Every structure is written in C-alpha cells, then in structure tokens.
Amino acid sequence: MPVPLSVTNPKAVGLVAAQAAELPTQGPFARMAQQPADQGSTKQAAAAAADPVPAATASGSNDWAVETCSLSFSYPDLDGRPLPGKAAVVRDMSIQLPRGATCLLIGPNGAGKTTLLKVLGGKHMVPEDAVRVLGEPPFHATNLTSSGALAYVGGNWERDIAFAGYAVPLAGDIPASQMLNSLPGIDPARRDRLIDVLDIDPAWRMHLVSDGQRRRVQIAMGLLKPFKVLLLDEITVDLDVLGRADLMTFLRDECRERGATIIYATHIFDGLEAWPSHLMYVAGGQLQVFEKAENIPELQSGQLLALVERWLREEQRQRQALAAKQGPADGSKELLEVASWNNGWASGRLASSMKLSSNAVMRM
C-alpha cells in the first residue's frame, strides 16, 4: 500500500508538479499479500514474510559495509513530496565502501554531508535499493540501529526552547558516571577504555561542565556499544588537540581490530593524513571524488589540508561564476513560496525574524 499523504495545500501544487514516485511500505502484511497462492501452507508463508532473505545477500552486496546506488534525496514538503523546482540535497550518489574502511567525508558548508550521513543512518526514508548498510536498508531494517551495529553521532546535546532561544544545552544535575552506566548490557572494560581515551571524570556534573566536556560524554555514550558501521558528523569540533588525537587513534584501532567501518565528516584536518583509507569529497549535493587514500599523492606527502583547500577554492569559483551568470536572486519570490506553503502553525522563537514569521503582513 502507498504511504498516505497529508495534503494541506488547497491548490495541491506539489502533487501536480512533483514527479517523485510513492515509496511503498514493506510491512509483514504487505509481504504476505505478495506471496503466490500456491506457495504452501499458511505457516510457511507467514514465516517467509516475517523473516525474508535480503536481496543484498543473494546479489553479493553484503561484501560492502556501505553501498549506495544512484542515491538522491530531497526534504519533503507538507504533502510529503519534494518541493517543485528545488534541487535535491543529495543527487545521484553511488559509493561502495568495504568493511574495515575509514572514510573521510569532506566538502563545503551546505554540500549535503549531514543529510547524506542521516540517510545512511536510517533517519530518512529512501527506496530500499538506494542504500544498503551491512546488506540491509537502514531505514527499514530497524534492527541495525537497535542492536548498535549502525551508530550515528552528530549534532550537539542542545534544544530550541520556545520564547527562550536556540541551542540551549541539554544539561541536568546528573553525574557523568550515571549516564555512562545507564545503557544495559555494556561491557565494563569498553566503558572504562572510553573513559580513559576521552579523559572523562565520572564525577562531572552535566550542568557544570564545559562544551568540550559535555561533548566527550556525548561521544562516549555513542560509542559504548561495539558498532559495525559508525557515522560521525563534526563530533571533534569542541575537543582539544589531545582529545581529538586520542579519539582518532581509538577509532582507527576499532576498524583494524574489529573490521568496523567509519565515515567521518569534518572540517578539521590536523594530523589526519594517515587516518583515512578512503576520501570522499561532496559539493553541491553531488559526489566529486571517491578514491582510496593510497591513490591520492597529496595524502602520501602529508598535504591533506592543501588538497582540500584547492578543491574548496575551485568549487567556490564555480559557484560564484554560476551565480553571476544567473543574476541576483529574488528573495521576495522565495518568501512568497514559504507563505503559500505555510499551514498556519509556527513554533515560537524569541530571536525570530518578523519578515519570515507566520504573522508577517505580506504585500501581494
């Protein structure tokens, strides 16, 4: 059965203009309905529907830890479809990353790195054959994240509070030791090793620590379960030099000793020349470079920062040339689109812009 759509736009512009196909649900009842009538007994059909053999196993895709095939993704609008006329955030991206790899994901701000990591982490729904993690679609195979085999660590422990402000730290009078002991089934030896690697004091009170100390506890919480695929999004930005170096050494050892796979998005390249086994460069939502580190001479000569800066400068020149060719953007048109798709609800913000608020008076 198709995913139900909630249409709140009276003119249904998105339904007419969008060309995206509906994503079918793949629950057990849907699979049972697809079984042929002469397959056998009801029990056998139910068992096959409850525990199907992944298509990736038959095709041999399980050899890859992370695999995407022509992956494209757009954030949906109110009707569940992509906004008409808006380019996809991730476009036609295909990669194959082996087990045990340490992949460095780089690119300019707004290139789609965070969106890509969230799609790989199963946080957004895409067609099952577009993304495979450990041979399974991460959004549909919820056992990947519930078991800890697939882990995502990104963002800050922060929240937005209505009429108070943005990026308010999540802080309470809780000791770090209580948080690190709160997950069931954790190996005490692994927990103690992470406490040592990240230089965490178990007596820290979470409402009294600095941003860097809070980040250390956040990273430790995300790494307590032994992962098979780990997705990291700018998690070392608050760490000092020693904390970042010790963490990267621990992560590299995890890949070498246990065959884990890591994709790490960062803008900090100090001391990372020898860390990655693969390099992935993304710009404008498209994959520009995906190569083994051994095939990149700049990495072998310790010039990672110079290489990345050259790529970013070239991408910036291309973007500026395209903007000059297209002319200045008309901000009023974008504002009109926001208002026309507004469903009448907006969260309260103290530091909000009246120009873009739902109560703004617009001249049509």
C-alpha positions in Angstrom: 0.0 0.0 0.0 1.3 3.5 -0.7 2.4 5.8 2.0 -0.5 8.1 2.9 -0.1 11.7 2.1 -1.5 14.6 4.2 -2.4 17.3 1.7 -2.8 20.7 3.4 -2.2 22.9 0.3 -5.6 23.6 -1.2 -4.3 24.1 -4.7 -2.2 20.8 -4.5 0.6 22.4 -6.4 3.1 19.9 -5.1 1.1 16.9 -6.2 0.9 18.1 -9.8 4.5 19.3 -10.1 6.4 16.7 -8.2 7.4 13.6 -10.2 8.7 11.5 -7.4 7.3 8.0 -7.1 5.4 6.9 -4.0 7.5 4.8 -1.7 5.7 1.5 -0.9 5.5 0.2 2.6 7.1 -3.1 3.3 5.4 -4.4 6.4 4.7 -8.1 7.1 1.1 -7.8 5.8 2.2 -6.2 2.6 4.8 -9.0 2.0 2.2 -11.7 2.8 -0.2 -10.2 0.2 2.6 -10.5 -2.4 3.1 -14.2 -1.8 1.7 -16.6 -4.5 -1.4 -18.6 -3.6 0.3 -22.0 -4.2 3.4 -21.3 -2.2 2.5 -23.7 0.5 0.9 -23.7 3.9 -0.1 -20.6 5.7 2.6 -21.1 8.4 5.4 -21.3 5.8 4.1 -18.1 4.0 3.9 -16.2 7.3 7.4 -17.3 8.3 8.8 -16.2 4.9 7.0 -12.8 5.3 8.3 -12.3 8.8 11.9 -13.2 8.0 12.6 -12.6 4.3 16.0 -13.2 2.8 17.5 -9.8 2.0 18.0 -9.2 -1.7 21.5 -7.9 -1.0 22.5 -11.4 0.3 21.6 -13.0 -2.9 23.3 -10.4 -5.1 26.5 -10.4 -3.0 26.1 -6.8 -1.8 26.8 -7.9 1.7 30.5 -7.7 0.8 30.2 -3.9 1.2 29.7 -2.3 4.6 28.1 0.8 3.0 26.7 0.9 -0.5 24.5 3.5 -2.4 23.2 3.2 -5.9 22.1 6.4 -7.6 21.0 7.8 -4.3 19.0 11.0 -4.5 17.2 12.7 -1.6 15.0 15.8 -1.1 13.4 17.0 2.0 9.6 16.6 1.7 7.1 19.4 1.9 3.7 19.5 3.5 2.2 17.0 1.1 5.1 14.5 1.5 6.6 15.3 -1.9 9.7 17.2 -2.8 9.2 20.9 -3.4 8.7 21.6 -7.1 11.6 23.4 -8.7 14.0 22.7 -5.8 17.2 20.7 -6.5 17.7 17.5 -4.5 20.1 17.9 -1.5 21.8 14.6 -2.4 21.9 13.8 -6.2 22.7 10.6 -8.0 25.3 9.4 -5.5 26.9 5.9 -5.8 29.6 4.6 -3.5 30.8 1.2 -2.3 32.8 1.2 1.0 34.4 -2.1 2.2 34.4 -3.4 5.8 37.2 -2.0 7.9 37.4 1.3 5.9 38.0 4.7 7.5 36.4 7.2 5.1 36.9 10.9 5.4 33.9 12.9 4.2 34.7 16.5 3.2 33.0 19.3 1.4 31.9 22.9 1.8 29.1 24.0 4.1 25.7 23.1 2.6 27.2 20.4 0.4 24.8 17.7 1.8 27.2 15.9 4.1 25.0 15.9 7.1 22.0 14.9 5.0 23.9 12.0 3.5 25.0 10.7 6.9 21.5 10.9 8.2 20.2 8.9 5.1 22.9 6.3 5.7 21.9 6.3 9.4 18.3 5.4 8.5 16.9 8.7 9.7 15.2 9.4 6.3 13.1 7.1 4.1 14.5 6.3 0.7 13.9 3.4 -1.7 15.4 0.2 -0.2 17.6 -0.5 -3.2 19.2 3.0 -3.0 21.1 2.5 0.3 22.5 -0.7 1.9 24.3 -0.8 5.2 25.7 -4.2 6.1 23.5 -5.6 3.3 20.2 -4.1 4.6 18.3 -0.9 4.0 18.9 1.2 7.1 15.5 2.9 7.3 13.5 -0.3 7.0 15.9 -2.6 9.0 15.5 -1.1 12.4 17.5 -3.9 13.9 20.6 -2.2 12.6 20.3 0.8 15.0 18.5 -1.0 17.9 21.4 -3.5 18.1 24.1 -0.9 17.9 25.5 -2.3 14.7 24.8 1.0 13.0 25.6 4.1 15.1 25.3 7.8 14.3 26.9 10.5 16.4 26.3 14.1 15.3 25.0 17.4 16.4 25.1 18.8 19.9 23.2 18.0 23.0 21.1 21.1 22.5 17.5 22.0 22.0 15.4 25.0 21.0 13.0 26.3 23.6 10.0 28.4 22.5 10.3 32.0 23.5 13.7 31.4 25.1 16.2 30.8 22.4 18.2 28.5 20.2 20.9 26.0 21.0 20.1 25.7 24.7 22.4 23.0 26.1 20.8 19.8 27.4 22.1 19.9 31.0 20.9 18.5 34.2 22.3 17.8 37.7 23.3 14.3 36.6 26.8 12.8 37.1 28.6 11.5 34.1 29.0 8.1 35.7 25.2 7.7 35.9 24.8 8.4 32.2 27.7 6.0 31.2 26.1 3.3 33.3 22.6 3.8 32.1 22.7 1.6 29.0 22.1 -2.1 29.6 24.4 -4.8 28.5 27.5 -2.6 28.2 31.0 -4.2 28.5 32.6 -2.5 31.6 36.1 -2.9 30.0 34.9 -1.0 26.9 33.3 1.7 29.0 36.5 2.1 31.1 38.6 2.3 28.0 36.4 5.1 26.5 36.5 7.0 29.8 40.3 6.8 29.6 40.5 7.7 25.9 38.2 10.7 26.2 39.6 11.7 29.6 36.2 11.8 31.3 35.9 12.3 35.0 32.9 10.2 36.2 32.2 12.8 38.9 31.4 15.5 36.4 28.0 17.1 36.9 26.5 17.6 33.5 25.1 21.1 34.3 28.5 22.3 35.4 30.8 21.1 32.6 32.1 23.0 29.6 31.0 22.4 26.0 34.1 20.3 25.3 33.5 18.1 28.4 29.8 17.7 27.5 30.9 16.6 24.0 33.3 14.0 25.4 30.4 12.4 27.4 28.2 12.5 24.3 30.8 10.8 22.2 31.4 8.1 24.8 27.6 7.4 25.0 27.6 6.9 21.2 30.5 4.5 21.2 29.6 2.3 24.2 28.0 -0.4 22.1 30.5 -2.1 19.7 29.5 -0.8 16.3 30.0 -2.3 12.9 29.3 1.0 10.9 29.8 4.4 12.6 28.7 7.7 11.1 30.4 10.8 12.7 29.3 14.3 11.9 31.6 17.1 13.2 32.0 15.5 16.6 35.5 16.7 17.4 34.8 20.4 16.9 34.8 21.0 20.7 37.7 18.7 21.6 41.2 19.9 22.3 44.2 18.6 20.3 45.0 15.7 22.7 41.4 14.6 22.9 40.9 14.6 19.2 44.2 12.7 18.6 43.4 10.0 21.2 39.8 9.6 19.8 41.0 9.2 16.2 43.6 6.6 17.3 40.8 4.7 19.1 38.6 4.8 16.1 41.3 3.6 13.8 42.1 0.7 16.1 38.4 -0.2 16.1 38.5 -0.6 12.3 41.7 -2.6 12.3 40.9 -4.9 15.2 37.2 -5.5 14.7 36.7 -4.7 11.0 34.3 -1.8 11.7 33.7 0.9 9.1 33.6 4.6 9.8 32.5 7.6 7.8 33.8 10.8 9.4 32.7 14.3 8.2 34.9 17.1 9.4 36.5 20.5 8.6 39.4 19.9 11.0 42.3 18.1 9.2 45.2 18.4 11.7 47.0 15.1 11.9 44.5 13.2 9.7 46.8 12.5 6.7 47.4 8.9 7.8 44.0 8.2 9.2 41.6 7.6 6.2 41.6 4.6 3.9 39.2 6.4 1.6 38.5 10.0 0.7 35.0 11.3 -0.3 34.5 14.9 -1.5 31.0 16.2 -1.9 30.0 19.6 -3.4 26.6 20.8 -4.4 24.9 17.6 -3.3 27.0 15.5 -5.8 29.9 13.2 -5.3 33.0 14.8 -6.8 35.8 12.5 -5.6 35.6 9.0 -4.1 39.0 7.4 -4.0 41.3 5.2 -2.0 43.8 7.2 0.1 46.7 5.3 -1.4 45.8 6.6 -4.8 45.9 10.3 -3.7 49.5 11.6 -3.8 48.8 14.6 -1.5 47.8 12.3 1.3 51.0 10.3 1.0 53.0 13.5 1.2 51.1 15.0 4.2 49.3 17.7 2.2 45.7 16.9 3.0 44.8 20.5 4.1 46.3 22.0 0.9 44.4 19.4 -1.2 41.1 20.2 0.5 41.7 23.9 0.2 42.3 23.7 -3.5 39.1 21.7 -4.0 37.1 24.2 -2.0 38.6 27.2 -3.8 37.7 25.7 -7.2 34.2 24.8 -6.0 33.8 28.4 -4.7 34.9 29.9 -8.0 32.5 27.7 -9.9 29.6 28.6 -7.6 30.3 32.4 -7.9 30.6 32.2 -11.7 27.2 30.4 -11.8 25.6 33.0 -9.5 27.0 35.8 -11.6 25.6 34.2 -14.8 22.1 33.7 -13.3 21.9 37.2 -11.8 20.8 38.3 -8.4 18.3 36.1 -6.6 14.8 37.4 -6.0 14.2 37.0 -2.3 10.5 38.1 -2.5 9.7 35.0 -4.6 11.2 32.7 -2.0 9.3 34.4 0.8 6.1 34.1 -1.2 6.7 30.3 -1.6 7.2 29.9 2.2 3.9 31.8 2.9 1.9 29.9 0.3 3.0 26.5 1.7 2.6 27.6 5.4 -0.1 25.5 7.1 -0.7 28.2 9.8 1.5 26.8 12.5 4.9 28.1 13.6 6.9 27.5 16.8 7.5 30.5 19.0 11.0 32.0 19.0 12.4 35.0 20.9 15.1 35.6 18.2 12.8 35.1 15.2 12.7 37.2 12.1 9.4 39.0 11.7 10.0 39.1 7.9 9.8 35.3 7.8 7.3 34.7 10.6 3.8 33.3 10.0 2.3 36.6 11.3 4.2 38.8 8.8 2.0 41.1 6.7 2.8 40.5 3.0 2.1 42.7 0.0 0.9 40.5 -2.8 
